[in-house]
Amino acid sequence: MAAKECSIPFSGTKEQETKLREIISSHKNDKGALMPVLQQAQGIYGYLPIEVLKIIAQEMDIPLEKIYGVATFYSQFTLNPKGKYTISVCLGTACYVKGSGDIFDELSKKLGIKGGETTSDGKFTLLDCRCIGACGLAPVLTVNDDVYGRLTVDDVDGIISKYSD
Amino acid sequence: MDMINIKINGADYQAPKGSTILEAARLANVEIPTLCFLKEINEIGACRICVVEAQEKRGDGFGPKKIVASCVYPISEGMNIFTSTPKVIDSRKKTLELILSNHNRSCLSCVRSGNCELQKLAKDYKIEDEGIYDGAKTESILDCSSAHMVRDNSKCILCRRCVAACAKTQGIGVIGANERGFNTNISCAFEDDLGNTSCVSCGQCIAVCPTGALYEKDNTSEVFEAIADESKTVIVQTAPAVRAALGEAFGLPIGTDVEGKMAAALRRLGFDKVFDTDFAADLTIMEEANEFVERVQNGGKLPLITSCSPGWVKYCEHYFPELTENLSSCKSPMQMFGATAKTYYAEKMGIDPKDMVVVAVMPCTAKKFEIGRDDEDAAGVPDVDISITTRELARMIERAGIKFLELEDEKFDDPLGISTGAGVIFGATGGVMEAALRTAVETLTGEELESVDFKDVRGTKGIKEASYDVAGMNVKVAVASGLANAKELLKKVESGEADYQFIEIMGCPGGCVNGGGQPQQPGSVRNTVDIQALRASVLYKNDAAKSIRKSHENPAIKQVYKEFFGEPGSEKAHHVLHTSYVKRELYK
């Protein structure tokens, strides 16, 4: 299964936790408050680490599994922090027939992470996306705001090395 | 009640307003198949097996015929319902074919072969090619991490009945649906192993699973091997609730007492001695009633809470760790039996406890966890070696070629097979409380009870309360079964809203008769029959028919105290019959 416990150490601050607890208590008596609490928690931390989900579970008296089920159902939630660089490979039709699937697999192998995950040094996040409207350049990927097109598997090393800082 | 008119398959019926089509059809004795539906806890319209065609009345005519899920679709005035048109049958068939396309169809060796609800539907709907839609399969997970059970997602049909049993019946919720679409799977938070969670091993998920996705760890081979080992004395004990349900595995009606046939079958399986956990239930009452009287007289921790149910004990340790001091230090009857067998009985018979194998037949899956707990080894070896469920015993009887239904009734062996009516009612919710009251009241008053029936604590209600005037003292008691009910009751105890002196808690709703190790009944039966009450009636009839109905009057119990333990609560009794608890984390 895709989502497992995040390998990047949790580095939440006291201030963040205070804010989280305030949000939970402001929803204390609301039915169906889990979604807004999760959304705001992700707003504070940038993602939903297990440490945060445990606090929510305990304070709202909701089983941790149920919260995890909600967090993995909706694509708006992420259990992994975003890396410094987000690599997004287009797997839309045009890019896919031009071999973007192989490029995605090569990146996954080189970075040692699956789609949706972040490298343990916090540097790269690997995502797939559908069409970004640059089919003429297929296959395409983006690294943050940089666009790379007409790629082959051999270009992967060169792209990664550009972001060695 | 407002009744409205409907037509089912062309015939006129009336049904209460607000009913679903499924409920209305049941009142009309029209059977609609279901798969995911469990009354009150899982009414989610997910599986689409219960679809029917329905037409709403519109003016003088009817709206279009629509395929709807009858378990969640409400009836309306004049509605026209068709439950088995070719379109309905086709729809159900296609649903089954799609479920089967993502199902591990190794049915021949499946533990549920013969009583699988999916298998029955596939046969009823004449699925000719179960692989017609074969393609990608959801990644399967085989989770064997916990002491009591296996989760095999490759046989899961995502009906979520287990999820409802865990979260709603038991108030626990360690399993649930994760991910979405084709990746949807029933698992634990962060895909962790079940053995790492605060699962209490109750097995209620297994009891409601329609397929072979959830099953107990099978220990039947170990039992056959032990019996075949001539260097071992192999003795067996059976819990009260087993006799009330074992017959179901052989096609007998729910609520058939098979105590005599069970004893006969165990003897034919080759056990050296066929004993009864009911004896140890009487022993538990001696110790627990004494503990209660002592705590009352010496200002000990109250309320005293029973500790017979290992699912409840583990729940207490995880979810109410501060209340572990209220738990009775008494081992469960199963463990007391094993401890007594390997100390008193082994000594009496001149058997080295290392050469004795104690097998327990239990209505329970948590017992498989309990036998491995710390401080359950009075003779320096585990009190109980192997714990099997009622279902496993049925499988052993079948494998050994014993014609169960043809067996003449036999009796348990002496002395650890002698018991009272108080011992046998342990298997129903309220039974331990009633048995304890029979002994505690006579101890406190020094007078004989006029009636031994404490009817206020009987029945399958989730939470029961009663109070009794005993020797000038008002004793308030409560009984809860099912852990969601236990949670509700204990929150009141914690907040000080309730001030009971004695509480009985059983992990499974209805008590052991409805334990997670009992023969499985399909959804169609669970939704329409009061299984708990029928099985419990076996135990209460058994109690009423006994000549001795109070634990302290059991001659075998008197003998074991005279020859071995001395008095209830003695140092020796404490060493052999009592245990300790731990405070567990909610998350690892």
Interface residues (C-beta under 8 A of the other chain):
Chain A: M1 A2 A3 K4 E5 I50 L53 K54 A57 Q58 I62 P63 L64 E65 K66 I67 Y68 G69 T72 F73
Chain B: E139 I141 A167 I172 G173 V174 I175 G176 A177 N178 E179 R180 N183 N185 S187 C188 A189 F190 E191 D192 T197 L586 Y587
